[in-house]
Amino acid sequence: MTTRRPTPSRRSLLRAMAALPASALVLGEMPGLLGTALAAAPPSGSATRYTIVPFLDSNDGTVNVYQSDDATDFRLAKSAAYTPPANRIRDASVIKHTNGYYYLTYTTHTWQDPSTTIGFARSTDRLTWSFLYDYTVPIANLSRAWAPEFFVDSDGSVNVIVSCSTTDDEWIFTPYLLRATNSGLTAWSSPVALSGIGKNHIDTFVVKLGSTYHAFTKNETTKYIEYATATSLAGPYTISRTGDWAGWGSYREGPALVQLDNGGWRIFFDGYGDGTYYYSDSYDTFTTWGAPKGLPAVSGTARHFTVVKETVTGGVSLPRNVTRSFRSVNYTTRHWQTQSSLLNLPVVTASSTAAEKQASTFTVVAGLADANGYSFRDASGNYLRHYSYRARFDPNDGTSTFAKDATFIARTGTTSGSARFESYNYPGYYLRHYNYQLRVEQCDGTELFRTDSSFLPVTAWA
């Protein structure tokens, strides 16, 4: 994470001007359009893939593509992946459509310039993009059209929410809804203003659960992200949480949500005042949230992104109901071993005692909390779980907490055939060796951490 103050976003540059009201930033949950990922660990041989396409803190003329298998450790997939033929690209929103293409929509100009168009591009692989067209938003006396965001509703309709201002007050924005009228996303309905969020809000991001639309929106006066609900995408919305209700602090913008493999929801937002991109998780339908944490690797680089989640082929394939031993990738003579109920990483060789070999042999079973995940039993029938972040073996007490503590999601490791085991109930925390002890620790986005948390399943010692 950089300590350099980032280049100001367009919002912070306007702080001394009139307060900026609502922009719309919206995501749908239609699986056919956003991918086939569900709220469960990926099946054996498959992997979860999260993709973001942010513009850069240092350059709003291009976007990078990053991907992650856990929504925490984003790695660069392609730099300068798309540069429009003219103008700029900011606030890029991405979806995968039913025709197999990925689509971007984006702001086409810098904050200083009038901007009556929004841009569109598409890709077959998320990495190589082709310009489609710039669309002139048909609003009388339009001055600026900012932050266009795709929203795929539960009826399958593809929408764009765009924040627009008019020439009589160029800094007062209103969110408008556009609906695609053809499958190629080249024709759009007349703009309809959303209601209820109101002026002086920006970056409104909506998730639909059941029949309710949940909106997260930045109050441009207080700089807090607020929360609202509605029964219609067009509103009216009722704002029910204001101020620092979630504990995220102020001077936050660009909220975007995605559902994690364990069913929780993760919000990402830009702490533009301190140069950190944050995330926070909720497990009670957005009522309470975990303390915000800095997103490794991309903080200080990425700006204003949304997330596409998919289930793809090529993940870890680890048989269940078999015995295996687990060898460290970077300490190749060291293996998992139970020692006084704790999981450590001693040297194990052919000359080790029978008891040492038995203590280094584990039965791989379906995850106690998610059958697509994994749990591990030692020879005495106790399960590997984390407790105060330490990896240890205990009897299954039948509680939901134990089941979650003892379930791990397999992610691809750093060498062929290896795996990383992510805590089911602490997303972004992995089994990792340190001083030859196994703990669950938060990923810091470094290659050393990835290697320390990679283990190769090998033939059982006993």
C-alpha positions in Angstrom: 0.0 0.0 0.0 1.4 3.3 -1.0 1.5 6.2 1.4 1.6 8.8 -1.4 -1.6 10.8 -1.6 -3.2 9.8 -4.9 -4.1 12.1 -7.7 -7.5 13.6 -6.7 -10.6 12.1 -8.1 -13.0 14.3 -10.0 -15.1 14.5 -6.8 -12.3 15.7 -4.6 -11.3 18.3 -7.1 -14.8 19.7 -6.9 -14.9 19.9 -3.1 -14.6 23.7 -3.2 -17.5 23.9 -5.7 -21.1 23.2 -5.3 -21.8 19.9 -3.6 -22.2 17.0 -6.1 -25.4 15.0 -5.8 -26.3 11.5 -6.9 -24.5 9.4 -9.5 -25.7 5.9 -10.0 -23.5 2.8 -9.7 -25.6 -0.3 -10.0 -25.1 -4.1 -10.3 -27.5 -6.8 -11.1 -27.4 -10.4 -9.9 -28.7 -12.1 -13.1 -26.4 -15.2 -13.4 -26.8 -15.4 -17.2 -25.4 -12.0 -17.6 -22.8 -11.7 -14.8 -21.5 -15.3 -15.0 -22.5 -18.6 -13.4 -21.0 -18.0 -9.9 -23.2 -18.8 -6.9 -22.8 -18.3 -3.2 -20.9 -21.5 -2.6 -17.4 -22.7 -2.9 -16.5 -23.7 -6.5 -16.9 -27.4 -7.3 -13.8 -29.6 -7.6 -11.9 -28.7 -10.8 -13.5 -25.2 -11.0 -12.5 -21.8 -9.7 -14.1 -18.6 -8.7 -12.9 -15.6 -10.7 -13.5 -12.0 -9.8 -12.6 -9.4 -12.5 -12.2 -5.6 -12.2 -11.4 -3.1 -14.9 -10.4 0.1 -13.2 -9.0 3.3 -14.6 -5.7 4.4 -13.1 -4.9 6.9 -10.5 -2.1 8.1 -12.7 -3.9 7.8 -16.1 -7.5 8.1 -17.0 -6.8 7.4 -20.6 -6.7 3.6 -20.2 -7.8 0.7 -17.9 -6.1 -2.3 -16.5 -7.7 -5.7 -16.0 -7.2 -7.4 -12.6 -8.5 -10.8 -11.5 -8.7 -12.6 -8.2 -10.0 -16.0 -7.0 -11.0 -14.7 -3.6 -12.0 -11.0 -4.0 -9.0 -10.0 -1.9 -5.8 -10.8 -3.8 -6.2 -9.1 -7.2 -3.4 -9.7 -9.6 -2.7 -7.8 -12.9 -4.1 -9.7 -15.8 -3.3 -7.1 -18.5 -2.1 -3.5 -18.2 -3.4 -0.9 -20.6 -6.0 -3.4 -21.7 -8.2 -0.8 -23.4 -7.6 2.7 -24.6 -10.5 4.4 -26.4 -9.9 5.9 -29.8 -10.6 9.4 -28.4 -11.2 11.1 -25.1 -10.8 9.4 -21.8 -12.1 6.3 -19.9 -13.2 6.7 -16.3 -15.6 4.8 -14.0 -15.7 1.7 -16.1 -18.5 -0.7 -15.4 -18.3 -4.3 -16.6 -20.7 -7.2 -17.1 -20.8 -10.5 -19.0 -23.8 -10.6 -21.3 -25.8 -13.7 -22.4 -24.2 -13.5 -25.9 -20.8 -14.4 -24.3 -19.3 -10.9 -24.6 -18.0 -8.8 -21.8 -19.2 -5.2 -22.0 -17.8 -1.9 -20.6 -19.6 1.4 -20.3 -17.6 4.4 -19.1 -17.3 8.1 -18.7 -15.7 9.6 -21.8 -14.2 12.9 -20.6 -12.3 14.4 -17.6 -14.2 16.2 -14.9 -13.3 19.6 -16.3 -14.9 19.1 -19.7 -18.5 19.0 -20.8 -19.4 15.3 -21.5 -22.6 14.5 -23.2 -21.7 10.9 -24.2 -20.9 7.6 -22.5 -18.7 5.0 -24.1 -19.1 1.3 -24.8 -16.6 -1.4 -25.6 -16.7 -5.2 -25.6 -14.4 -8.2 -25.3 -14.5 -12.0 -25.7 -11.9 -12.6 -23.1 -11.8 -9.6 -20.7 -8.3 -8.8 -21.8 -8.6 -7.5 -25.4 -11.3 -4.9 -25.9 -12.9 -3.3 -29.0 -14.5 0.1 -29.1 -18.2 0.0 -30.0 -19.6 3.5 -29.9 -20.1 6.7 -27.9 -23.7 7.2 -27.0 -25.1 10.7 -26.7 -27.5 10.7 -23.7 -30.7 12.4 -24.9 -31.3 14.9 -22.2 -32.1 18.5 -23.1 -29.3 21.0 -22.3 -27.1 18.2 -21.0 -23.8 19.3 -19.6 -22.2 16.2 -18.2 -23.0 12.4 -18.2 -20.8 10.6 -15.6 -20.3 7.2 -14.1 -22.6 5.0 -16.3 -23.1 1.7 -14.6 -24.7 -1.5 -15.9 -27.5 -3.0 -13.9 -29.0 -6.3 -14.9 -32.4 -6.7 -13.3 -34.0 -10.0 -12.2 -36.2 -10.0 -15.4 -33.0 -10.1 -17.5 -33.2 -6.5 -18.7 -29.9 -4.7 -19.1 -29.9 -1.2 -17.8 -27.4 1.7 -17.5 -27.6 4.2 -14.6 -25.9 7.4 -15.5 -25.6 10.7 -13.5 -26.3 13.7 -15.5 -26.2 17.5 -15.1 -27.6 20.3 -17.2 -26.1 23.5 -18.4 -28.1 25.6 -15.9 -26.2 24.0 -13.0 -23.4 21.8 -14.3 -22.4 20.4 -10.9 -25.8 19.3 -9.8 -26.3 15.7 -10.9 -29.4 13.5 -11.1 -29.3 9.7 -11.7 -31.1 8.5 -14.9 -32.1 5.0 -15.9 -31.6 3.8 -19.5 -32.8 0.3 -20.5 -31.4 -1.6 -23.5 -34.0 -2.2 -26.2 -32.0 -4.8 -28.1 -29.8 -7.7 -27.3 -26.7 -6.1 -28.8 -26.9 -3.2 -26.3 -26.9 -0.6 -29.1 -30.3 1.0 -28.5 -31.6 2.5 -25.3 -34.9 3.7 -23.9 -35.5 7.4 -23.1 -33.8 8.4 -19.8 -36.0 8.3 -16.7 -34.8 10.0 -13.5 -34.5 7.9 -10.5 -36.3 9.2 -7.4 -35.7 9.1 -3.6 -31.9 9.2 -3.5 -32.1 12.9 -4.1 -29.6 15.6 -5.1 -26.3 15.8 -3.4 -25.6 12.1 -3.6 -23.2 10.4 -6.0 -22.0 6.8 -6.8 -25.3 5.0 -6.0 -24.7 1.2 -6.2 -27.8 -1.1 -6.1 -28.1 -4.8 -5.3 -31.4 -6.6 -5.7 -32.3 -9.3 -3.2 -35.7 -10.8 -3.7 -38.1 -8.0 -4.5 -36.0 -5.3 -2.7 -33.4 -3.0 -4.2 -30.7 -2.1 -1.8 -28.8 1.1 -2.6 -25.4 2.4 -1.3 -24.9 6.0 -2.1 -22.3 8.7 -1.2 -23.6 11.8 0.5 -21.5 14.5 -1.1 -21.9 16.9 1.8 -20.9 14.5 4.7 -18.7 12.2 2.5 -20.3 9.2 4.1 -21.8 6.2 2.2 -25.5 6.0 3.0 -28.0 3.1 2.6 -31.5 3.1 1.0 -34.1 0.6 -0.2 -36.9 0.6 -2.7 -39.3 -1.9 -4.4 -38.6 -0.5 -7.9 -35.3 0.1 -9.6 -36.6 3.6 -10.5 -37.5 4.3 -6.9 -38.6 6.0 -4.8 -35.8 5.0 -2.4 -35.9 5.6 1.3 -32.6 6.4 2.9 -32.5 4.7 6.3 -28.8 4.7 7.3 -26.8 7.9 7.4 -23.6 9.2 8.9 -20.9 6.7 9.9 -23.6 3.9 10.3 -21.3 1.2 9.0 -18.0 2.3 10.6 -16.4 3.0 7.2 -15.5 6.6 7.9 -15.9 9.6 5.7 -14.3 10.7 2.4 -15.4 7.4 0.8 -16.8 7.0 -2.7 -17.4 4.5 -5.5 -19.1 1.7 -3.5 -19.5 -1.6 -5.3 -20.8 -4.9 -4.0 -20.3 -8.6 -4.8 -21.4 -11.8 -3.1 -18.6 -14.1 -1.7 -18.4 -17.8 -2.0 -19.5 -18.2 1.7 -22.7 -16.2 1.1 -21.5 -12.9 2.7 -21.5 -9.6 0.8 -18.4 -7.6 0.2 -18.4 -3.9 -0.5 -15.4 -2.2 -2.1 -15.0 1.6 -1.9 -12.3 4.2 -2.6 -10.9 6.0 0.4 -9.8 8.8 -2.0 -8.6 11.0 0.9 -5.9 8.5 2.1 -5.1 6.7 -1.1 -6.5 3.3 0.1 -9.1 1.1 -1.6 -11.1 -0.6 1.1 -13.3 -3.6 1.5 -15.8 -4.6 4.3 -18.0 -7.7 4.7 -21.6 -8.2 5.9 -23.4 -11.4 6.8 -26.8 -10.1 8.0 -28.3 -8.5 4.8 -26.3 -5.3 5.2 -27.3 -4.5 8.8 -23.8 -4.6 10.2 -20.3 -4.6 8.6 -16.8 -5.7 9.5 -14.1 -3.1 10.0 -12.8 -1.8 6.6 -9.5 -3.2 5.4 -7.1 -2.1 2.7 -7.3 -4.0 -0.5 -3.8 -5.4 -1.2 -1.9 -4.6 -4.4 -4.3 -2.2 -6.1 -4.7 0.5 -3.4 -3.3 3.8 -4.8 -3.5 2.4 -8.4 -7.1 1.4 -9.1 -10.0 3.8 -9.3 -13.8 3.4 -9.4 -14.5 -0.2 -10.4 -17.3 -2.8 -10.3 -16.8 -6.5 -10.1 -17.8 -9.5 -12.3 -17.9 -12.8 -10.5 -17.8 -16.1 -12.5 -17.2 -19.8 -12.0 -14.6 -21.0 -14.5 -12.7 -24.2 -15.2 -9.2 -25.0 -14.0 -9.5 -24.9 -10.2 -8.1 -27.3 -7.6 -9.1 -30.9 -8.0 -8.6 -32.7 -4.7 -10.3 -36.1 -4.2 -12.4 -36.5 -1.0 -12.5 -39.4 1.3 -8.9 -40.3 0.7 -5.8 -39.8 2.8 -3.1 -37.4 1.8 -0.1 -35.6 3.2 0.6 -31.9 2.5 4.0 -30.7 1.6 5.2 -27.0 1.7 5.9 -25.6 -1.7 8.8 -23.5 -0.6 10.2 -25.9 2.1 10.0 -29.1 0.2 11.0 -31.5 3.1 8.4 -30.1 5.5 4.9 -31.4 5.8 1.8 -30.7 7.8 1.9 -32.6 11.1 -0.2 -32.7 14.2 1.8 -32.0 17.3 0.0 -31.8 20.6 -3.2 -30.9 18.7 -1.5 -28.1 16.8 -0.7 -28.1 13.1 3.0 -27.5 12.5 5.4 -28.0 9.6 8.3 -30.2 10.6 10.7 -32.2 8.3 9.2 -35.6 7.4 11.2 -38.1 5.5 11.3 -41.8 4.8 13.4 -42.3 8.0 10.8 -40.6 10.2 9.1 -42.7 12.8 5.8 -44.5 12.2 4.1 -42.1 14.7 5.5 -39.1 12.9 4.3 -40.4 9.5 0.8 -41.1 11.0 0.6 -37.6 12.5 1.4 -36.3 9.0 -1.4 -38.1 7.3 -4.9 -36.7 7.0 -8.3 -37.7 5.6 -9.7 -35.2 3.1 -13.5 -34.9 3.4 -16.2 -32.6 2.2 -16.3 -29.3 4.0 -18.5 -29.3 7.1 -20.0 -26.0 6.3 -20.0 -26.3 2.5 -19.7 -29.6 0.7 -17.8 -27.9 -2.1 -15.1 -26.9 0.4 -12.8 -29.2 2.3 -12.3 -30.3 5.9 -9.4 -32.4 7.2 -9.4 -35.2 9.8 -6.4 -36.5 11.7 -5.9 -40.2 12.7 -7.9 -39.7 15.9 -10.9 -38.3 14.1 -10.4 -34.7 15.1 -10.8 -31.9 12.5 -8.5 -29.2 11.5 -9.9 -25.8 12.4 -8.7 -22.3 13.3 -8.9 -21.0 16.8 -7.5 -17.6 17.7 -6.0 -17.8 14.2 -3.9 -20.9 15.1 -4.5 -24.1 13.1 -5.3 -27.0 15.4 -7.3 -30.2 15.6 -10.3 -30.6 17.8 -13.4 -32.9 18.1 -16.4 -31.7 16.1 -18.8 -30.3 18.6 -21.6 -30.1 16.1 -22.0 -26.3 16.2 -22.3 -24.0 13.1 -19.2 -22.1 14.4 -17.1 -25.2 14.5 -18.2 -26.3 11.0 -17.2 -22.9 9.6 -13.9 -22.9 11.5 -13.1 -26.3 10.1 -14.0 -25.6 6.4 -11.6 -24.3 3.8 -12.0 -23.3 0.2 -9.3 -24.6 -2.1 -7.7 -21.9 -4.3 -4.9 -22.6 -6.9 -1.4 -22.5 -5.4 1.8 -21.1 -6.8 3.1 -24.3 -8.3 1.5 -26.9 -10.5 -0.8 -29.2 -8.5 -0.6 -27.1 -5.3 -3.4 -25.5 -3.4 -4.0 -22.7 -1.0 -6.7 -23.2 1.6 -8.8 -20.1 2.4 -10.7 -19.9 5.7 -14.5 -20.3 5.0 -15.6 -17.8 7.6 -12.6 -15.4 7.3 -12.4 -14.7 3.6 -9.0 -13.6 2.5 -7.3 -15.5 5.3 -5.3 -18.5 4.4 -3.5 -21.4 6.1 0.1 -20.1 6.1 3.3 -21.3 7.7 5.3 -19.0 9.8 8.2 -20.2 12.0 7.1 -23.7 10.9 3.7 -23.2 12.6 0.4 -23.1 10.6 -2.0 -20.2 11.2 -4.7 -18.5 9.2 -3.4 -15.1 8.2 -4.7 -12.3 6.0 -3.3 -12.3 2.5 -1.1 -9.3 1.9 -0.9 -9.6 -1.9 2.8 -10.5 -1.9 4.3 -13.5 -3.7 6.0 -14.6 -0.5 2.6 -14.9 1.2 1.2 -16.8 -1.7 4.1 -19.2 -1.6 4.0 -19.6 2.2 0.3 -20.5 1.9 0.7 -23.0 -1.0 0.9 -26.8 -0.2 1.2 -29.8 -2.5 -1.1 -32.8 -1.7 1.1 -35.9 -1.9 0.8 -39.6 -1.3 0.0 -40.2 2.4 3.0 -41.0 4.6 0.9 -43.6 6.5 
